[in-house]
Amino acid sequence: MKESLRRLPKVRDSLSFAYFDRCRIEQDAKVIAVYQEDAKYVIPCASLNTL
């Protein structure tokens, strides 16, 4: 029996957003490294849906 598409989870329900203004983005091992003037943020690649 086919499942209704309405029962499937929507992608928009699982997206998180991060906003970085004026930064440099690099790949560092298995993370995305975001460099700003005085800070470095790391985001695990496995947790990304879109970039």
Secondary structure, DSSP 4 states (H G I P E B T S, - for coil): -PPPGGGSPPGGGS------SS-EEEEETTEEEEEETTEEEEEEGGG-S--
